[in-house]
Amino acid sequence: MVKNIKIVIGANFGDEGKGLFTDYICKQYISKTPIVIRDNGGCQSGHTVVRDGKRIVFSHFGSGSLLGVPTFLTSNFIINPIFFADEWNKIYRLCPNLKVFVDANTRVSTPYDVLINQIKEIYRNQNAHGSTGKGIYETINRYEEVKQSYYLKDLYKLSYNEIKDYLLQISNYLYKKNKVYFEHNQNKEIESLIKIYNNNDLIDSYINDFIFMKDHIELTNYYEIVSKYETHIFEMSQGLLLDKESHLYMPHCTPSNTGSKNPLNNIINNLTDFNDVEIELIYVSRSYMTRHGAGEFFSECDMKDINKALKDLTNAPNRFQGNLRYGFFDAKETLRSIFSDYNYFIQALKRKVTLSICITHLNETSNNLIIGKNLYIEPESLFKYLFNKRYYSIGENNNKDIICLE
């Protein structure tokens, strides 16, 4: 029976260090049967854990996997068999007893969702949304528009040829819907993607990956998880400023709830009594800010204004999101987003919970928050009286380098 719930949330635009902190909290609760729950996003959200100098990026798996902590992907997660198979093959030797549970009602992305996403982003040119190119929005949109879209449990019942027919239907539907991008096009990059789209071998490759994924996951639901695991660690993706309801940053947001809303619904709908459960909301931010892709970034600055020697080893330049952008730590915007989410949670739950903050990358900024060019403050002076717990990461992305103050 569940006794502890930890909800790890990005306070900004993503890339805050949620993987690092999830790994840390898993280690703290390793004796209390933890499970990591990914409750939004999909293969576009990579969380990094460093072990013995190796950087491992988790998308379909929880960031506690290196510790042997199992993962549960809820129905709010978008699963992609192609990326799942590729990720499994990269990490299974490093992760003891890799175990993945998936909600039977999870939506399943196809290569056509991914390709349409990429074609549209290239077509938009200077007006690109800054998408990751992984087809997340296209998948969500397809399930809303096409009632015949199969959920994971439905695909389990189909034969090889039936899945093939289903994929052809999706291909034809998306082609008709997005016909303008296929016709009269002179962009060589788009032409290359269209050739892949029309290649029938794509379907067979996808089905093989689906079969592989099917053999390496177990269907379940959150209600069943409640009875098996004592500690639930919700590892949310992206950040509060990218939430689909964050109107200030539209249209450059993610099509999911990035804060406490999804975990809240799971708790209310599946726990008969949660008054005795220890619940902690942990909001994660760097000691400065970053953003991928297009969109407003009010505190944006040159990377050198943060630290002349700064180098992000995880976020390499991306074809669809470009280079990682940097900004000063915006205390007003960060605290606004945190307390808006926190207040929503406790009002709906009708009880108080532990409010915490985690500041990462402090080793890059001399243990200070960089609030302007040559301007900085010590984090404890800002957060001491605002948060019940303050976690500070003072090392090189290592779960041993986090300290907790209460």
C-alpha positions in Angstrom: 0.0 0.0 0.0 1.3 3.5 -0.9 2.8 5.5 2.0 4.9 8.1 0.2 4.2 10.1 -2.9 6.9 12.4 -4.4 6.0 14.5 -7.4 9.1 15.9 -9.3 8.1 18.9 -11.5 10.2 21.2 -13.7 9.7 24.8 -12.6 10.8 26.4 -15.9 11.0 25.3 -19.6 12.4 21.8 -19.0 16.0 20.6 -18.8 16.1 21.6 -15.1 17.6 18.3 -13.8 14.5 16.2 -13.1 16.4 13.0 -14.0 19.2 13.8 -11.5 16.7 14.5 -8.7 14.5 11.5 -9.5 17.6 9.3 -9.3 18.5 10.9 -5.9 15.0 10.4 -4.4 14.9 6.8 -5.6 18.2 6.2 -3.7 16.8 7.8 -0.6 13.7 5.5 -0.7 15.3 2.4 -2.2 14.3 0.3 0.9 10.6 1.4 0.6 9.7 -0.3 -2.7 9.7 2.7 -5.0 8.4 2.9 -8.5 8.9 5.8 -10.9 5.8 7.0 -12.7 6.0 9.0 -15.9 2.7 10.8 -16.2 3.0 13.1 -19.2 5.0 13.6 -22.4 6.7 10.8 -24.3 9.9 10.0 -26.2 10.6 13.7 -26.7 11.4 14.2 -23.0 14.9 12.9 -22.2 16.1 12.9 -18.5 19.8 12.5 -17.8 21.5 10.4 -15.1 25.3 10.3 -14.9 27.0 7.1 -13.6 30.7 6.4 -13.6 31.2 9.2 -16.2 28.5 7.8 -18.5 25.5 9.9 -19.4 22.3 7.9 -19.8 19.2 9.6 -21.1 15.8 8.1 -20.2 12.6 8.8 -22.1 10.5 5.6 -21.9 12.0 4.7 -18.6 12.2 6.3 -15.2 15.4 7.9 -14.0 15.7 5.4 -11.2 16.3 2.5 -13.6 20.0 2.3 -12.8 19.1 1.6 -9.2 16.7 -1.2 -10.4 13.6 0.9 -9.7 10.7 -0.1 -12.0 8.8 2.3 -14.3 5.1 2.8 -14.8 3.9 4.7 -17.9 0.4 6.1 -17.3 -2.3 6.7 -19.9 -1.1 10.3 -20.0 2.2 9.1 -21.6 2.6 8.7 -25.3 4.5 5.5 -26.1 6.5 4.9 -29.3 7.6 1.4 -30.1 10.5 2.5 -32.3 12.1 4.7 -29.7 11.2 2.2 -26.9 13.1 -0.6 -28.7 16.1 1.6 -29.4 16.2 2.9 -25.9 15.9 -0.5 -24.3 18.8 -1.9 -26.4 21.0 1.0 -25.3 20.3 0.8 -21.5 19.4 -2.8 -20.6 23.0 -3.8 -19.9 23.3 -0.9 -17.4 20.0 -1.3 -15.7 19.6 -4.3 -13.3 16.2 -6.0 -13.6 14.7 -3.4 -16.0 11.0 -3.5 -15.5 8.4 -1.5 -17.3 4.6 -1.4 -16.6 2.3 0.4 -19.0 -1.3 1.5 -18.7 -3.5 -0.5 -21.1 -5.2 2.8 -22.2 -1.9 4.4 -23.3 -1.9 6.1 -26.7 0.6 4.7 -29.2 2.5 6.9 -31.6 3.3 5.8 -35.2 6.1 6.7 -37.6 3.5 8.7 -39.6 2.8 11.0 -36.7 6.5 11.6 -36.3 7.1 12.2 -40.1 4.1 14.6 -40.4 5.4 16.5 -37.4 8.8 16.9 -39.0 7.5 17.8 -42.4 5.2 20.5 -41.0 8.0 22.0 -38.9 10.4 22.3 -41.9 7.5 23.7 -44.0 6.9 26.4 -41.4 10.5 27.6 -41.8 10.9 30.8 -39.8 7.5 30.3 -38.2 8.4 26.8 -36.8 6.9 26.1 -33.3 10.2 24.6 -32.0 8.8 21.1 -31.8 11.0 18.2 -31.0 10.0 16.4 -34.2 8.8 13.3 -32.3 5.2 13.5 -33.3 3.7 14.0 -29.8 1.1 16.7 -30.7 0.2 14.8 -33.9 -0.5 11.6 -32.0 -2.7 13.4 -29.4 -4.5 15.2 -32.1 -5.1 12.0 -34.1 -6.6 10.3 -31.1 -9.0 13.2 -30.6 -10.1 13.3 -34.3 -10.1 9.6 -35.2 -12.3 7.4 -33.1 -10.8 4.3 -34.7 -7.4 5.1 -33.2 -6.4 2.0 -31.2 -5.0 2.2 -27.7 -2.3 -0.1 -26.5 -4.7 -2.7 -25.2 -6.5 -2.8 -28.6 -3.2 -3.3 -30.6 -2.5 -6.3 -28.3 -5.5 -8.1 -29.8 -4.5 -7.6 -33.5 -2.6 -9.9 -35.8 0.4 -8.8 -37.7 -1.7 -8.1 -40.9 -4.4 -6.3 -38.9 -1.8 -3.9 -37.4 -0.5 -3.5 -41.0 -3.9 -2.5 -42.2 -4.4 -0.1 -39.3 -1.1 1.6 -40.0 -2.0 2.0 -43.7 -5.3 3.6 -42.6 -3.4 6.1 -40.4 -1.0 6.8 -43.3 -3.8 7.5 -45.7 -5.7 9.7 -43.2 -2.7 11.8 -42.3 -1.8 12.2 -46.0 -5.3 13.5 -46.9 -5.3 15.8 -43.9 -1.9 17.2 -44.7 -2.0 17.0 -48.4 -0.8 20.6 -48.9 2.6 19.7 -47.4 3.1 16.8 -49.9 2.1 18.6 -53.1 4.0 21.2 -55.0 6.9 20.9 -52.6 10.5 21.8 -53.7 12.2 21.4 -50.3 14.7 18.5 -50.6 14.6 17.8 -46.9 10.8 17.4 -47.1 11.1 15.3 -50.2 13.4 12.9 -48.4 10.9 12.6 -45.5 8.1 12.0 -48.0 10.0 9.1 -49.5 10.4 7.5 -46.1 6.6 8.1 -45.5 5.8 6.2 -48.7 8.2 3.3 -48.0 6.2 0.2 -47.2 9.2 -1.3 -45.3 8.5 1.3 -42.6 5.4 -0.6 -41.5 7.2 -3.9 -41.2 10.0 -2.3 -39.2 7.5 -0.6 -36.9 5.5 -3.8 -36.3 8.7 -5.6 -35.4 9.5 -2.9 -32.8 6.0 -3.1 -31.5 6.3 -6.9 -31.0 9.7 -6.3 -29.2 8.1 -3.7 -26.9 5.1 -6.0 -26.2 7.6 -8.7 -25.1 9.3 -6.3 -22.7 6.4 -4.5 -20.9 3.5 -5.5 -18.7 0.0 -4.0 -19.0 -1.6 -2.7 -15.9 -3.2 0.4 -14.4 -2.4 2.8 -11.6 -5.0 1.2 -9.2 -3.0 -2.1 -9.4 0.3 -0.2 -8.9 -1.1 1.3 -5.7 -1.4 -2.1 -4.0 2.1 -3.2 -5.0 4.5 -0.2 -4.3 5.0 1.8 -1.1 6.7 4.8 -2.7 5.4 6.5 -5.8 7.8 8.9 -7.5 6.0 10.9 -10.3 8.7 12.1 -12.7 7.0 14.8 -14.8 8.4 16.0 -18.2 9.1 19.5 -19.5 8.4 22.4 -17.2 5.5 24.5 -15.8 6.1 27.3 -18.2 5.5 24.9 -21.1 2.2 23.5 -19.8 -0.5 23.3 -22.4 -2.5 25.8 -20.3 0.3 28.3 -20.0 -1.3 30.9 -22.2 1.6 33.4 -21.8 3.9 31.2 -23.9 1.5 29.9 -26.6 1.8 28.5 -29.2 5.3 27.4 -28.1 4.1 25.0 -25.4 3.8 21.3 -25.0 0.5 19.5 -25.5 0.3 18.1 -22.0 -0.1 19.0 -18.3 3.5 19.4 -17.0 2.7 20.1 -13.3 0.8 18.4 -10.6 -2.6 18.0 -12.4 -2.1 14.5 -13.8 -0.7 13.0 -10.5 -3.5 14.7 -8.6 -6.1 13.0 -10.8 -4.4 9.7 -10.3 -4.3 10.1 -6.6 -7.9 11.2 -6.2 -9.3 8.6 -8.5 -7.3 5.6 -7.2 -6.5 6.1 -3.5 -9.4 5.5 -1.2 -7.7 7.3 1.7 -4.7 9.5 1.1 -4.8 11.5 4.3 -2.1 9.4 5.9 0.1 9.4 2.8 3.2 11.5 2.9 3.0 13.8 -0.2 5.8 16.0 -1.3 5.9 18.3 -4.3 9.4 19.1 -5.5 9.9 21.8 -8.1 13.3 21.7 -9.9 15.2 24.5 -11.5 18.7 25.2 -12.5 20.6 28.1 -10.9 19.9 29.9 -14.2 17.4 29.2 -16.9 17.3 27.4 -20.2 14.9 27.0 -23.1 14.7 24.8 -26.2 13.0 25.9 -29.4 11.1 29.0 -30.3 9.0 31.2 -28.0 9.2 34.0 -25.4 12.1 33.9 -23.0 12.0 37.1 -20.9 15.3 36.6 -19.1 17.3 35.3 -22.1 21.0 36.2 -22.2 24.3 35.1 -23.7 25.6 31.8 -22.3 28.8 33.6 -21.4 26.8 35.9 -19.0 26.1 32.8 -16.9 29.6 31.2 -17.0 32.2 31.7 -19.7 33.2 28.0 -19.4 29.6 26.7 -19.5 29.0 23.6 -21.6 25.9 21.5 -21.7 26.9 17.9 -22.4 23.3 16.6 -22.7 21.5 19.1 -24.9 23.3 19.0 -28.2 22.0 21.2 -31.1 18.7 19.7 -32.5 17.4 19.9 -36.1 14.0 21.0 -34.9 14.8 23.0 -31.7 18.2 24.4 -32.6 20.7 25.3 -29.8 19.9 25.4 -26.2 19.0 29.0 -25.1 20.2 30.5 -21.8 18.7 33.0 -19.4 19.1 34.5 -16.0 17.3 33.0 -13.1 13.9 34.7 -13.1 12.8 34.5 -9.5 9.5 36.2 -10.0 8.4 34.0 -12.9 9.7 30.8 -11.3 7.9 31.4 -7.9 4.7 32.5 -9.7 4.6 29.2 -11.7 5.5 27.1 -8.6 2.9 28.6 -6.2 0.2 28.6 -8.9 0.6 24.9 -9.4 1.1 24.1 -5.6 -2.0 26.1 -4.6 -4.1 24.3 -7.3 -2.9 20.9 -5.9 -3.6 21.6 -2.2 -7.0 23.2 -2.9 -8.1 20.2 -4.9 -6.7 17.7 -2.4 -8.0 19.7 0.6 -4.9 19.1 2.7 -1.4 20.4 3.1 1.6 18.7 1.6 5.3 19.2 1.8 6.5 22.0 -0.5 10.1 21.7 -1.8 12.5 23.1 -4.3 15.6 21.7 -5.9 18.2 23.9 -7.4 20.7 22.1 -9.8 23.8 23.1 -11.6 25.0 25.2 -8.7 28.6 23.9 -9.3 28.5 26.0 -12.5 27.5 29.2 -10.8 29.6 29.2 -7.6 26.6 28.0 -5.6 24.6 31.1 -6.5 21.5 32.0 -8.5 22.5 34.1 -11.5 19.8 36.8 -11.6 21.5 39.2 -14.0 24.8 40.1 -15.6 27.3 40.1 -12.8 24.3 39.8 -10.4 23.8 36.8 -8.1 22.2 35.8 -4.8 22.7 32.9 -2.5 19.7 30.5 -2.9 19.0 29.9 0.8 18.4 33.6 1.3 15.5 33.5 -1.2 14.0 30.1 -0.4 14.5 29.4 3.3 11.2 30.8 4.4 9.2 29.8 1.3 9.8 26.1 1.1 9.6 23.3 3.7 12.6 21.5 2.1 15.4 22.9 -0.1 17.6 20.5 -2.1 20.8 21.9 -3.6 22.8 20.0 -6.2 26.4 21.1 -5.8 28.2 18.6 -8.0 28.5 17.2 -11.5 25.0 15.6 -12.0 25.6 13.0 -9.3 23.0 11.9 -6.8 25.7 11.9 -4.1 26.1 15.7 -4.5 22.7 16.8 -3.4 22.2 18.2 0.1 18.8 18.8 1.8 18.0 21.6 4.2 14.8 21.7 6.3 
